[in-house]
């Protein structure tokens, strides 16, 4: 649980910096990407959820980063399914992430 507390604190710190003008959405998305690259998909999802709950809106890139970090293909597809609901554009990266998730899903069955 200590790790989860550390993630929450780091996410909160960067969100404060974004709100205070010391960082921007790109910086926050870099944090999500770093979590994803270190196989900490739960941290990436926590960060995306925290961003969505704040006054800031995750963009397509943030959703793509979070979706790509998921280890479960169904989570990936669920995250990407939110894009149209938030009126965000599904781009080439979104499609690539989706195809990769579908491939993982077909290999798992």
Secondary structure, DSSP 8 states (H G I E B T S, - for coil): -HHHHHHHHHHHHHHHHHHTTSS-HHHHHHHHHHHHHTT-HHHHHHHHHHHHHSSS---HHHHHHHHHH-SSHHHHHHHHHHHHHTT----HHHHHHHHHHHHHHHHH-
